[in-house]
């Protein structure tokens, strides 16, 4: 993670927001900013800084990646050993869908209007 150019408070603010999902006001207090509305305002401004936004996106991507691994493992577990065959089927379909092996969508196209074809072979 690129923490270059971040203060300890900025890093703590982002880490708290990403890991706990609390409000900016709560995260600002946990990160050591001023109490109350003043801390929230400073934290909100801090979150708009480019280097802070880059770090936050890296942290979110990391958390989402970890979550995706856990979710994939859960789908495989459900596909293999869920008590309900319906749950096993739905988990299996989700797995196949995620790897790009989905059933083609059924579509019904209707063309309304007159079609005239004139072929002149002379």
N, C-alpha and C positions, 0 to 999 in steps of 0.2 A: 504494500500500500504506500502510495506517495504522500507522505506527511510533510514534505519539504515546504517551508513557508507558512506552516500552521503553528499557532501557539498551542500550548497545553490545553487552555480553555476551549479553543475552537475544536480541537480534536475530541475533547471530552464531550462537548455539546453534540457533535455529530454522532459519536459512538453511543451516547445515551439515547438520542432520537431513534437511531436505527435499531438498536437492540431492545429498547423497552417500548417504543411506540407511544411514549407519553407526549404531552403537549410541549410546545416550545417553551412556555413559561416554566413548566416543571423541569424540563431538561436544562434550562438556563440556570436554575437554582442548584441542580445537582452538579452542574459543571463549574460552579463557583462564580457565576455572574451575580449582579446585584439582585436583591430580593424584589419581588413584585413586578409591577408594570415596567419599571425602568430596565430591569434585567431582560424581560421579554423583548422590549424594543431593540436593545443592543444585540440580542441573540438573533432576532429577525434580520437585522441589517447584516450581521455576520454571515448568516446563511446565504446571502446574496453574493458574497465575494466569490470570484471565479475559482480560486484555489480551494475554498471550502466546498463549493459545489462539486468540483472534481473528486475530492476526497469522499464526499457523501455518496456520489454515484458509484464509486469503487466499493464502498462499504455495502451499499444496497445490493449491488451485483453479487458480492461475495455471499451475503445472507441468502439471496434468492437462489444462488447456485447450490448452497448447502440444503436449502429447502427442497429444491428440485430432486436432489439425490434421495432425500428421505421419502419424498412423494413417490418416486419411481420404485423404491424398495417396497413401499406399502402396496402399490398396485400389483407388483409381482407376487407379494405375499397373498393378497386377496385372490388373485388369479389362481394361485396354487392351492390355497387351503381354506377359502371362505366356506362356511357351512351351507350357504345358499348357492345353488347353481346359477341363479340369476345374477348374483353378485360376481361370481366367477366369470360369467359371460361378459358382463359389463366391464369388468376390470381388464379382461383379455382384449375386448374391443378398444378400450382406451389405450392400451399398450400399443396395439397395432396402429391406431390412429396417430399416436405420437411419433412413431418411426416412419410415417408416411404411407402406410399400407391401409388406406381407408377405402371403404366401399364407395364407388362412384355415386354421386348424388343423382336421384331420379328427378328428371325435369320433364315437364310437358310444355311444349311450345305450341302456340296457336297463332296462326297468321290470319288476320282478318283483312278482307279486301279482294278486289278483282285482280287476277293475274292473267295477262294476255301475252302470248308468245306468237310472234309472226316470223316464220322462217321462209325466206324467199331464195330459192335455189336457181333462179334464172340468170 
